[in-house]
Structure formats: C-alpha cells, structure tokens
Amino acid sequence: MMKYTGDSWDFGPSAVGNSGWGADSGASNIQETWSQPGRIAVAKLSKLFGATAVNDFQFSYSANRINISQANPAAAAALNSAIPTFFPGGSASNPPVWINGGGLPTIWSFAPWTNQEDLFAWQDDFSKVVSRHTLKMGVIYSRNAKDQDNFSQKQGVTFGPGGYNGCKNVGDPGCASIAFTNTGYGPSDYLLRNMGFNWGEQNVISKSRAVGRTLRHISTTIGS
C-alpha cells in the first residue's frame, strides 16, 4: 500500500496597514508573500505467516516548508540604499531595514526567510495468535531534521530616539536645563544632533539546524 498527500498554503502580500507577523504596519511598499507547501508519503508492506501471524513494515516521510519572499524587492533595496549597513558587503537582497521608532511607519519585514522540516520514520510490527492470546511486538525508528534562518538582523534595526543628550526625561540628572527631550516629530529627532537612538546589526545571517533520532521497542500480550 502506498499513499501520498501534498498541499500548499499561500498568503500575501497583506493588505496595507496589516501588521501580520513579519509585515509592516504603514509602509505599503514593503510587503511579503508566504508559501507553505507540505507533503506526506507512506509505504506499507504486509506479510502473512500461515494463519496465525502477520508482519507489517511501514516507511513514512513528511515535510513542510515556509518560504517568505519580498513582494516588492525594489522597494526594500531602495530603503537599504538610503540607510546603508554598517558592515561592508551588504546585499540588495537583504531584508529591508527594521524600523521601530521615531514615529515612522513600522517595518518588521524579515524576508527573504526560509524554514524546512523533514521527518522520516521506519516501523515494523509483528503479531501472532497463540491459543487465546495475541502477542504483539514492534520497533519504530525516526529521524527528524529542522533547518531555518535565524532572525539575524543583518540589514540593521533601529529603535528610539532615546532623548536629547541622552536625557529620557526632563529633570533627570544633568537634564535640568532642557524643556523637552525630543522635538515631538520623530523623523526630526533622527536628524537632530546629539539625539540618542539605538541601532543594531549583525554581519551574517545564521541558520539553526537540529537533528533528532528516536528508537522505541513495543511488546504487548492481549489475552481473552
């Protein structure tokens, strides 16, 4: 017996202003498309031994993928060109700069991004009827692997601003001489000299890989 099932789920780009996971909430040109295909394949072989015993062997494979792509690569490349990376060798295919602050439209896009998982299982079951009893035993071995991109922020991420001359609040130590800690208009704060803000960046996009193995033995006796 053999069986195969395949399906796929597609989404995006999301509606303007939709802040779905990984989407932006204001910059309508920065969007993503999702594709999540999956498949399952099973092969089973049964063998009778006389009139009292049967052996079943089964192999199964299942997998899924998550592929997130930029819906408008030109817009992401333009943003990265306007805000270049700190580390050299930045690629135009990097995710767009992560913007979270300054009153600017939020951009939380991490495309392109991939995730994959593969699961393999081998199972063997043996059953035998002895008088009024049924003996069952079997073994299952599985090997599972998962591989995905980390959220490495190679494109850079900005937060803030943190306050003029480092003053987050009026009246903080050393801040008594100022009446306001910001201009009230976020984009201007980024341009104002001595205005503090946060910027983080990594020089690589790393991956997470995990491999697991399981071996189990099952033995039962059913009597009547």
PASESE-517872 format. One line per 2 residues: number of its first residue (from 1); for each residue x negated, y negated, z negated of N, C-alpha, C. Coordinates in pm, 1 decimal. Each point is the difference from the previous one (the first is absolute). Example, Ala and Ser with C-alpha at 12.3 -4.5 7.8 and 13.67 -1.06 7.14 Angstrom:
2
1) -1319.0 569.0 -780.0 89.0 -119.0 0.0 -90.0 -120.0 0.0  35.0 -105.0 72.0 -82.0 -119.0 -6.0 77.0 -109.0 -73.0
END
This chain:
224
1) -83.8 117.8 0.0 83.8 -117.8 0.0 -88.4 -124.3 0.0  34.0 -96.0 84.1 -72.8 -125.6 6.1 100.6 -115.1 -0.5
3) -38.6 -107.7 -67.3 88.4 -115.4 -9.8 -82.7 -127.5 1.4  47.8 -99.4 70.3 -69.7 -128.9 6.7 102.6 -112.5 -8.8
5) -33.0 -100.8 -79.7 84.3 -118.9 -12.9 -88.4 -123.5 6.0  38.1 -94.4 82.2 -73.9 -125.9 10.3 95.6 -117.2 -5.1
7) -39.2 -104.0 -70.2 82.6 -120.4 -4.1 -90.9 -122.0 -9.2  58.5 -116.9 17.1 -77.0 -123.9 -6.5 91.5 -113.0 -44.2
9) -56.2 -85.9 -82.3 73.2 -115.2 -52.0 -76.5 -125.3 38.8  68.1 -92.6 68.6 -64.0 -122.9 46.7 72.2 -121.0 -56.3
11) -78.0 -104.0 -29.2 56.6 -121.9 -57.9 -80.9 -120.4 44.4  70.3 -111.6 20.2 -66.3 -126.9 21.6 -7.3 -41.0 144.8
13) -45.6 -125.2 17.5 -36.6 -92.4 -108.7 121.7 -44.4 -79.8  -22.9 -32.8 -126.9 110.1 -37.3 -88.2 53.9 -136.8 37.9
15) 118.7 -29.2 -49.6 61.3 -129.1 27.3 -81.6 -112.7 -61.2  8.8 -117.4 59.0 -71.9 -115.7 -51.3 41.9 -26.0 -145.0
17) -97.7 -18.1 -87.6 30.3 -25.4 -139.8 17.0 125.7 -82.3  -6.3 117.3 64.1 12.7 125.3 -72.9 -134.0 34.5 -62.2
19) -2.9 13.0 -130.3 -126.7 26.7 -69.8 -13.8 147.9 -32.9  41.6 86.5 93.5 -17.1 143.3 -19.9 -146.1 34.2 -21.8
21) -27.4 116.7 -55.2 -135.9 37.0 -39.3 -95.8 -20.9 115.7  -97.1 -88.3 -19.2 -98.3 -26.4 103.3 39.9 -106.4 98.2
23) 123.8 -51.4 -7.9 43.2 -103.3 92.9 -20.8 -137.2 -63.1  10.2 -104.5 82.5 -12.0 -134.5 -54.9 139.4 -52.7 -33.9
25) 6.4 -105.0 -77.9 128.8 -56.4 -38.7 24.7 -136.8 62.7  -89.7 -45.5 86.5 24.3 -131.5 57.2 -64.9 -22.0 134.8
27) -115.0 59.8 26.2 -69.8 -20.8 126.5 52.2 102.8 100.6  100.0 -38.6 78.5 72.3 96.3 82.5 -85.8 61.6 108.9
29) -114.6 -60.2 31.4 -85.5 57.1 104.2 -87.0 114.6 -51.0  -12.6 12.4 -131.3 -81.4 106.7 -58.8 94.8 109.6 -46.5
31) 11.8 105.6 78.5 92.2 107.2 -33.8 -64.1 134.1 31.3  66.3 106.9 -40.1 -53.0 134.2 15.6 105.1 93.8 58.0
33) -46.4 106.4 61.3 86.5 109.6 42.3 -48.9 128.4 -65.5  94.7 82.9 -41.2 -30.0 124.4 -69.4 41.2 119.0 85.5
35) -79.9 104.4 -3.2 34.0 127.1 62.5 -37.6 112.0 -95.9  95.3 85.3 -34.1 -24.0 106.9 -97.5 47.6 133.8 56.4
37) -82.3 63.1 83.7 36.7 132.6 51.5 -31.6 109.9 -100.9  77.7 106.2 5.2 -22.9 115.6 -86.1 32.6 127.9 75.1
39) -57.1 111.2 -42.7 26.2 126.7 66.4 -22.3 116.3 -97.9  73.6 107.2 25.2 -10.8 122.9 -79.2 0.5 118.2 96.2
41) -94.1 91.4 -17.8 -5.9 122.5 79.4 -12.3 119.1 -93.3  80.4 103.7 24.9 0.3 119.2 -84.8 -3.3 124.0 90.0
43) -84.9 93.9 -33.5 -5.3 129.6 68.7 8.1 110.5 -105.1  90.1 95.0 20.0 20.5 106.4 -98.7 1.0 136.0 69.7
45) -67.8 98.2 -58.5 -7.6 136.1 52.6 39.8 97.1 -110.3  96.7 86.9 31.1 47.4 99.7 -97.4 -30.3 140.0 51.8
47) -36.8 89.0 -93.3 -34.4 137.7 35.0 64.4 95.0 -100.0  76.4 98.0 51.5 62.4 101.0 -84.5 -93.3 119.6 -16.3
49) -4.3 52.9 -121.9 -75.2 121.9 -29.6 100.1 103.9 -49.4  43.0 83.3 93.2 102.4 97.4 -35.3 131.4 -69.8 -29.5
51) 76.4 58.9 -91.8 130.8 -56.1 -34.8 -0.6 -71.0 -134.7  -119.2 -11.0 -62.1 -1.4 -53.2 -136.7 -92.6 -119.9 -20.3
53) -75.6 -38.9 100.8 -96.5 -108.8 -21.4 -1.5 -95.0 120.5  -27.7 -124.7 -28.8 -9.6 -101.4 104.6 -107.9 -99.9 -37.9
55) -72.9 -47.9 99.0 -103.3 -102.0 -22.7 29.2 -119.3 91.0  -2.9 -118.7 -57.9 23.2 -124.5 74.0 -124.7 -87.2 -9.5
57) -45.8 -43.5 115.0 -111.8 -95.0 3.8 48.1 -127.0 69.6  -32.5 -113.8 -61.0 46.3 -127.5 55.7 -111.1 -104.2 -2.9
59) -10.9 -71.8 110.0 -90.3 -115.8 7.7 84.5 -122.5 29.5  -25.2 -108.1 -72.2 75.1 -123.5 22.9 -94.9 -119.1 1.8
61) 35.8 -95.0 82.5 -78.4 -123.5 13.0 97.0 -115.9 3.4  -26.3 -100.1 -80.0 81.0 -121.4 2.0 -91.8 -120.8 -5.5
63) 44.3 -106.4 62.4 -84.7 -119.5 9.9 86.4 -123.2 15.0  -53.2 -110.9 -44.7 64.9 -128.5 25.0 -106.0 -106.2 22.4
65) 38.1 -103.0 68.9 -87.6 -112.6 30.8 74.5 -129.7 -27.9  -74.3 -100.2 -43.2 52.5 -136.3 -10.4 -94.8 -89.3 80.0
67) 48.3 -55.7 107.9 -80.1 -86.4 85.8 62.5 -139.3 1.7  -74.3 -97.0 -51.5 49.1 -137.4 -5.1 -84.9 -84.3 94.5
69) 65.9 -66.4 93.3 -68.8 -78.7 101.9 43.4 -145.5 -6.2  -83.6 -87.0 51.6 34.1 -141.1 8.2 99.7 -20.9 113.1
71) 111.1 -65.9 -30.7 99.0 -28.1 103.7 -47.2 -111.4 92.8  -85.1 -88.3 -51.1 -51.4 -111.0 80.7 -149.2 -15.3 -28.9
73) -85.5 83.3 60.7 -143.9 -6.8 -28.4 -60.0 -137.2 28.9  51.5 -71.0 100.9 -54.8 -131.4 34.1 19.3 -98.5 -114.4
75) 115.1 6.3 -68.7 25.1 -90.4 -112.1 -92.7 30.6 -116.0  -22.1 129.5 -28.2 -91.0 37.5 -108.1 -142.1 -42.7 32.2
77) -42.5 16.8 126.1 -134.9 -39.9 39.5 -16.8 -151.1 -9.5  104.4 -76.1 34.4 -7.2 -145.9 -8.2 -14.7 -45.8 -144.8
79) 72.2 65.1 -90.3 -10.4 -35.4 -142.1 -139.4 31.6 -52.3  -55.2 115.5 37.8 -133.2 37.2 -45.6 -107.7 -89.5 59.8
81) 27.4 -54.2 118.1 -94.5 -93.0 60.3 0.7 -133.8 -73.5  117.9 -42.0 -47.3 10.9 -126.9 -72.6 -58.1 11.0 -140.1
83) 5.8 120.5 -59.1 -55.2 23.6 -133.7 -99.5 114.6 13.2  -121.5 -26.2 43.5 -96.0 108.5 26.3 -40.8 71.5 -128.1
85) -44.3 123.9 17.8 -42.3 80.2 -114.2 -135.5 -46.2 -51.4  -29.2 33.6 -125.0 -127.2 -35.7 -61.2 -110.9 92.2 49.2
87) 28.9 130.8 3.3 -100.2 95.1 46.8 -6.0 -2.1 152.7  -118.0 14.6 57.0 -12.3 -1.5 146.8 58.8 126.4 61.8
89) 23.8 -8.0 129.3 49.0 116.8 71.7 149.0 20.3 -9.7  75.4 -105.0 -34.0 144.7 11.6 -7.5 58.8 32.6 136.4
91) 97.1 89.7 3.2 61.3 42.3 125.0 135.4 -67.2 18.6  31.2 -28.7 126.8 129.9 -60.2 30.1 114.2 95.6 -31.5
93) -31.0 130.5 -10.1 103.0 99.0 -30.1 22.1 17.9 -149.6  -73.1 -76.3 -82.4 22.9 5.9 -144.0 142.2 -43.1 -33.0
95) 52.9 44.7 -113.5 129.3 -52.7 -43.4 -8.7 -151.4 -17.9  112.6 -71.4 9.2 -3.2 -145.2 -19.0 -37.2 -36.8 -142.7
97) -55.9 -118.7 -16.4 -37.3 -48.1 -132.8 120.5 9.1 -93.1  -23.2 51.2 -118.5 105.7 17.2 -100.8 17.0 -133.8 -71.9
99) 115.1 -61.5 14.5 25.8 -131.6 -59.9 106.8 14.7 -107.4  -33.8 -45.7 -119.1 93.0 13.0 -112.1 -19.0 -119.2 -93.3
101) 48.3 -114.4 42.7 -13.1 -118.5 -85.5 -2.6 -126.9 81.9  -16.7 -110.0 -70.5 -10.8 -129.5 64.4 127.3 -47.8 65.8
103) 113.9 60.2 -33.0 125.0 -40.1 61.7 10.4 38.8 146.4  -94.0 80.2 48.8 1.4 42.9 139.3 87.6 123.2 17.1
105) 46.8 25.4 124.7 76.3 123.2 21.9 -83.1 122.0 -40.5  59.6 89.2 -74.8 -70.3 118.3 -48.0 -28.7 95.6 114.6
107) -124.4 43.9 10.6 -38.5 100.2 99.6 -66.1 115.3 -74.9  69.1 111.9 -4.7 -50.3 117.5 -69.7 -16.8 116.4 97.4
109) -42.4 -28.1 118.8 -11.5 103.5 102.1 -133.9 72.7 -12.1  1.4 133.2 11.0 -124.4 77.0 -6.3 -19.0 86.6 124.2
111) 77.8 -26.9 104.6 -16.8 75.3 125.0 -125.0 -48.4 74.1  -70.8 91.6 69.4 33.2 141.9 19.9 -36.7 86.2 -120.4
113) 84.5 101.3 -27.7 -16.7 85.5 -116.4 52.2 139.0 34.0  -69.1 104.0 -47.5 42.0 136.6 29.7 -2.4 85.8 -126.0
115) 86.2 98.8 -1.2 8.4 97.1 -108.8 38.2 133.9 62.1  -67.9 105.8 -38.6 36.0 132.0 51.3 -12.2 104.8 -108.9
117) 85.6 99.4 8.2 -1.3 110.5 -95.6 28.5 129.9 74.8  -78.1 103.6 -29.1 15.1 131.3 62.0 5.5 105.8 -109.1
119) 96.7 89.6 10.9 17.9 105.3 -99.2 7.1 134.6 71.7  -87.1 92.9 -40.7 -4.9 134.2 56.1 30.2 100.2 -112.2
121) 79.5 101.1 30.7 32.6 101.4 -101.5 5.8 138.7 64.1  -65.9 96.7 -65.2 3.8 139.7 40.2 65.3 78.9 -114.6
123) 102.2 76.6 31.0 71.6 73.4 -104.4 25.3 143.5 44.3  -27.1 93.0 -90.1 24.1 141.5 27.8 80.7 60.1 -114.9
125) 114.2 62.8 32.7 88.1 58.7 -101.1 25.4 146.7 33.7  -5.4 82.4 -102.4 24.5 144.6 15.7 108.1 42.9 -97.9
127) 98.1 75.1 50.9 109.3 50.9 -84.3 15.6 150.5 22.6  27.7 71.3 -107.5 19.8 145.6 10.0 104.7 44.4 -101.5
129) 88.5 83.9 46.2 103.1 56.1 -86.8 -48.7 134.7 -52.7  -2.8 13.9 -132.0 -39.5 123.2 -66.3 113.5 39.9 -93.3
131) 70.7 101.9 37.9 114.6 45.7 -77.8 99.8 -115.1 -15.1  27.6 -41.0 -120.9 94.8 -109.5 -24.1 -71.3 -133.4 -21.2
133) -126.1 -7.2 35.2 -78.9 -121.6 -21.2 -49.3 -55.5 133.5  -15.2 -131.3 3.6 -59.2 -67.4 116.3 -127.4 -70.1 -46.0
135) -111.1 39.0 57.2 -128.4 -61.2 -33.5 -32.0 -107.1 103.1  -36.6 -116.5 -47.7 -34.2 -109.8 89.4 -134.1 -60.1 -41.7
137) -84.4 -25.0 95.6 -126.4 -67.5 -27.2 -39.7 -80.0 123.3  -80.2 -100.1 -22.8 -40.3 -83.0 112.5 -110.1 -96.5 -38.9
139) -50.4 -66.6 100.4 -105.4 -98.1 -21.2 23.5 -115.9 96.3  -30.1 -119.9 -45.0 12.6 -118.3 84.2 -126.1 -84.2 -14.6
141) -51.1 -44.3 111.8 -118.1 -86.5 1.6 35.1 -123.3 81.0  -27.8 -116.1 -53.6 31.3 -124.4 70.2 -121.4 -91.5 1.9
143) -9.4 -74.8 104.8 -106.5 -98.8 15.2 63.2 -129.4 48.0  -17.9 -105.5 -76.7 64.4 -127.7 29.0 -105.2 -110.3 12.4
145) 20.6 -89.4 92.9 -94.3 -109.7 22.0 75.9 -129.2 25.0  -53.3 -108.1 -56.7 59.3 -132.6 17.3 -111.4 -98.4 33.0
147) 25.7 -85.3 98.1 -100.8 -95.2 47.7 70.7 -130.7 32.4  -42.6 -109.5 -64.2 64.4 -127.6 28.0 -98.2 -114.4 -17.6
149) 32.2 -112.1 66.4 -76.9 -122.0 -18.5 32.6 -61.2 -135.2  -101.3 -50.4 -67.3 24.3 -77.1 -121.1 36.1 -143.7 36.3
151) 63.9 -66.8 -93.6 31.2 -141.0 19.5 -125.5 -79.8 -36.7  -91.4 -7.4 95.5 -133.5 -49.2 -31.9 -13.9 -151.8 5.3
153) 95.3 -69.4 61.1 -8.0 -145.2 12.3 -128.3 -43.1 69.3  -37.9 71.7 105.1 -116.9 -41.6 77.3 24.0 -134.4 66.5
155) 126.4 -32.6 25.8 32.6 -124.9 67.3 1.1 -118.8 -96.3  -9.0 24.7 -129.9 -0.1 -108.3 -98.2 137.9 -25.3 -57.4
157) 3.5 -39.2 -126.3 125.5 -30.5 -67.3 -18.1 -125.9 -83.4  98.3 -87.6 5.0 -9.5 -126.4 -72.9 117.3 -14.8 -95.8
159) -28.4 -52.5 -118.8 100.3 -29.3 -100.4 -25.5 -141.3 -52.3  98.9 -58.4 -58.3 -21.6 -130.4 -60.1 88.6 -107.2 62.3
161) -40.4 -126.2 -11.1 -122.6 -49.1 -63.9 6.0 6.6 -152.0  -119.0 -11.4 -60.6 -10.5 16.1 -143.4 0.7 -128.8 -80.1
163) -5.7 -115.6 67.0 2.5 -126.5 -72.5 -120.6 -87.1 31.1  21.7 -131.1 0.5 -106.4 -95.5 31.3 -108.6 4.3 -107.1
165) -124.9 12.9 43.7 -114.2 11.1 -90.3 15.7 116.0 -97.9  75.4 100.7 42.1 19.3 116.7 -85.5 104.7 -19.1 -107.2
167) 70.7 -111.4 2.1 101.5 -27.7 -101.7 133.8 61.2 40.3  40.9 102.6 -69.1 128.2 61.8 31.0 116.5 -77.0 -59.8
169) -24.8 -65.4 -114.0 106.2 -72.7 -67.8 -52.6 -135.8 -47.1  85.0 -101.3 9.7 -35.9 -131.2 -54.1 -16.2 11.7 -151.3
171) -107.9 -54.3 -52.5 -25.3 7.6 -142.3 -92.0 112.9 -40.5  -38.1 87.3 96.3 -99.5 102.4 -31.2 -132.6 -66.0 -34.5
173) -86.8 64.9 -76.0 -130.1 -59.6 -32.7 -72.9 -48.8 124.7  -40.5 -127.9 -3.4 -69.2 -59.4 113.3 91.8 -50.1 108.6
175) 131.5 8.0 -21.0 96.0 -38.0 104.0 90.0 -115.3 -44.1  -36.8 -69.0 -104.3 87.2 -105.8 -52.4 7.6 -120.7 91.8
177) -97.1 -15.8 91.5 -3.9 -119.9 83.6 84.5 10.5 126.6  62.0 114.8 24.4 79.3 14.7 122.0 148.5 7.0 -34.7
179) 82.7 -46.9 91.7 144.2 0.2 -23.3 67.9 121.2 63.2  -63.0 54.7 104.4 56.7 116.2 68.8 -113.2 98.4 31.7
181) 33.4 127.1 3.5 -100.9 100.3 34.8 3.4 37.3 147.1  102.4 -47.9 71.9 7.9 27.0 143.4 78.5 -111.2 67.9
183) 0.0 1.2 130.8 65.6 -106.5 76.5 150.0 20.4 10.3  46.3 120.7 -27.8 140.5 31.3 19.2 29.6 53.5 138.6
185) -102.6 2.4 85.4 15.5 54.1 134.2 -114.2 98.0 23.7  32.7 128.6 -1.6 -99.2 105.2 0.5 -106.2 -10.5 107.5
187) 37.2 -19.5 128.8 -103.7 -9.4 102.9 -101.0 -110.4 -25.8  43.7 -110.7 -59.6 -94.2 -107.8 -31.1 -96.4 40.8 -109.8
189) 48.4 80.8 -92.6 -86.9 45.2 -108.1 -119.1 78.7 53.2  21.8 78.8 105.5 -110.0 77.4 57.5 -106.2 -90.1 62.1
191) 40.5 -120.2 42.1 -93.8 -91.2 65.1 -63.2 -97.9 -97.6  55.2 -8.6 -121.0 -47.1 -99.2 -96.0 -133.2 42.8 -61.1
193) -93.4 -90.5 0.4 -131.0 29.0 -57.1 11.2 25.4 -150.1  -77.8 94.9 -48.0 -4.0 40.1 -140.7 126.0 72.9 -46.6
195) 85.0 39.5 94.6 117.2 78.3 -37.8 -38.8 147.5 -0.2  24.1 66.7 -109.8 -38.1 140.1 -11.2 106.5 93.4 56.0
197) -44.5 105.8 65.0 90.4 105.0 44.2 -79.0 130.6 8.1  70.0 108.4 16.0 -62.3 132.1 -0.1 -6.5 57.7 140.9
199) -112.5 63.6 31.7 -17.7 66.4 128.4 -75.2 130.3 -23.3  50.1 108.0 55.1 -66.8 128.6 -12.7 -10.4 68.0 134.9
201) -107.2 75.7 18.3 -20.7 68.0 128.0 -93.5 118.2 -20.6  25.7 107.7 72.6 -87.6 116.7 0.1 -61.6 15.7 138.6
203) -117.4 60.7 4.6 -71.6 7.8 126.9 32.7 124.5 81.3  80.6 92.4 -54.8 36.5 121.2 73.6 145.8 34.2 -28.7
205) 58.7 76.1 91.8 130.0 60.4 -23.8 -25.8 146.0 -36.0  16.3 32.7 -125.8 -31.6 135.3 -46.5 120.3 92.6 16.5
207) -25.9 129.2 -13.4 104.1 100.1 12.0 4.2 85.6 -126.0  118.8 50.9 -28.6 17.6 96.4 -108.9 25.7 136.3 61.1
209) -74.6 100.0 -45.0 17.8 136.2 49.7 13.2 94.3 -119.7  94.7 89.0 9.0 20.2 97.3 -107.0 33.8 134.8 61.8
211) -61.4 105.2 -50.9 25.3 136.1 47.0 30.0 86.7 -121.4  109.5 72.7 6.4 37.9 86.8 -111.3 25.6 141.7 47.1
213) -30.0 97.3 -85.5 22.8 140.2 31.5 73.0 67.0 -116.3  91.2 89.8 32.3 76.6 70.0 -103.0 9.0 147.6 37.0
215) -22.4 87.9 -99.1 14.4 144.1 18.5 83.5 53.2 -115.4  111.6 67.8 34.5 88.0 53.6 -103.8 34.1 145.1 32.2
217) 9.8 79.3 -106.2 41.7 140.4 13.5 129.5 19.5 -76.5  95.8 63.8 65.0 132.2 20.1 -59.9 31.5 148.1 -3.0
219) 44.8 51.3 -114.1 37.0 141.6 -11.7 122.8 10.9 -91.5  104.6 64.2 46.0 121.5 16.1 -80.2 55.6 140.7 17.2
221) 80.5 42.0 -97.4 71.0 127.3 8.0 147.0 -25.0 -33.8  86.6 40.2 89.1 144.6 -19.2 -21.5 62.6 137.3 -14.5
223) 67.9 23.3 -112.3 62.7 129.3 -24.6 149.2 -13.4 -19.9  71.4 106.2 26.4 144.7 -1.0 -21.4 41.6 123.8 -77.0
END
